[in-house]
Amino acid sequence: MRPKKVRGLRRHFRRFQRDASQPQPLTLSMLSSYHHDYARVGLAPWRGMSHASNPPLPFQVEVVQGLLATYSRWQAELVKCPESYYLAVWVFELEFRESAVLVAIRQQQTRYEQFFGEPLEPQPPLPELLRRTSGAGQLRWQAYDNYYPSFDASDWEHPAALARHLQGRRYFTEARPDGDTLYWLHRGLVWVGTAPA
């Protein structure tokens, strides 16, 4: 089956440019109630497609510029915040549609600071997307492995089929409270941009 073809690329590109030029406001009520908030740039029609379907690179550049504009706006608004906070841009390589700006305070701050574990060592070179995006150099970028909870061991009737499915893939397992095993599959890298120290 061939992937669905996206039509009207010029129209979509103009919309991406328009959306990127309008930074999203920080929802203070959400931040005070849930101790975190996030913003994404709309990626329709690519949002509902498979993880392998990302918009072309020029579209991704526009999206990241929109996320950086939102980051700058939120940073200016958070100057008045009396408590510490975590503010970052997350850019996913394989699942680009999940890219977002995120802010967290209180107990959520620690959760999101440690969300991806330890950064990769040594750090890979910046991807072309971030090298081509104006303003990306103002943040400190670190690459992390992105793992996604994919399935339980009980989803597989035959252990041999599970072993074939996992062959050649990077993954780790987590014991569930019900005694099952959750498999986390590697889904590329995520680049996390934060203010330079």
PEBEL-V452540 format. One record per residue. SS is DSSP state (h for helix, s for strand, l for the rest). OMEGA is omega in whole degrees, 0 to 359 (* if undefined). Layout:
[[SS;OMEGA] [SS;OMEGA]]
//
This chain:
[[l;180] [l;178] [l;179] [l;180] [l;178] [l;181] [l;177] [l;185] [h;180] [h;180] [h;178] [h;181] [h;177] [h;178] [h;178] [h;179] [h;180] [h;180] [h;181] [h;182] [l;181] [l;180] [l;182] [l;180] [l;175] [l;180] [l;184] [h;178] [h;177] [h;181] [h;182] [h;180] [h;187] [h;178] [l;171] [s;175] [s;178] [s;179] [s;175] [l;173] [l;182] [l;183] [l;176] [l;8] [l;183] [l;186] [l;184] [l;183] [l;181] [l;182] [l;181] [l;182] [l;176] [l;177] [l;177] [l;186] [h;179] [h;177] [h;180] [h;178] [h;179] [h;180] [h;181] [h;176] [h;176] [h;178] [h;178] [h;177] [h;177] [h;177] [h;181] [h;180] [h;181] [h;180] [h;178] [h;180] [h;183] [h;177] [l;180] [l;183] [l;184] [l;182] [l;180] [l;182] [s;174] [s;179] [s;184] [s;170] [s;177] [s;178] [s;181] [s;180] [l;184] [l;181] [l;186] [h;182] [h;179] [h;181] [l;186] [s;167] [s;184] [s;173] [s;180] [s;177] [s;177] [h;185] [h;178] [h;179] [h;179] [h;180] [h;184] [h;175] [h;182] [l;188] [l;183] [l;180] [l;182] [l;176] [l;180] [l;175] [l;352] [l;180] [l;175] [l;177] [l;179] [l;178] [l;181] [h;179] [h;182] [h;177] [h;182] [h;184] [l;179] [l;180] [l;181] [h;181] [h;180] [h;179] [s;174] [s;184] [s;175] [s;180] [s;177] [s;170] [s;179] [s;177] [s;185] [s;178] [s;190] [s;183] [s;175] [s;177] [h;181] [h;177] [h;184] [l;179] [l;185] [l;179] [h;180] [h;178] [h;177] [h;180] [h;177] [h;181] [h;182] [h;184] [l;179] [l;180] [l;173] [l;182] [s;167] [s;183] [s;178] [s;178] [s;179] [l;178] [l;181] [l;178] [l;178] [l;179] [s;177] [s;179] [s;177] [s;180] [s;179] [s;180] [s;176] [s;182] [s;168] [s;178] [s;182] [s;179] [s;179] [s;178] [s;178] [l;181] [l;*]]
//
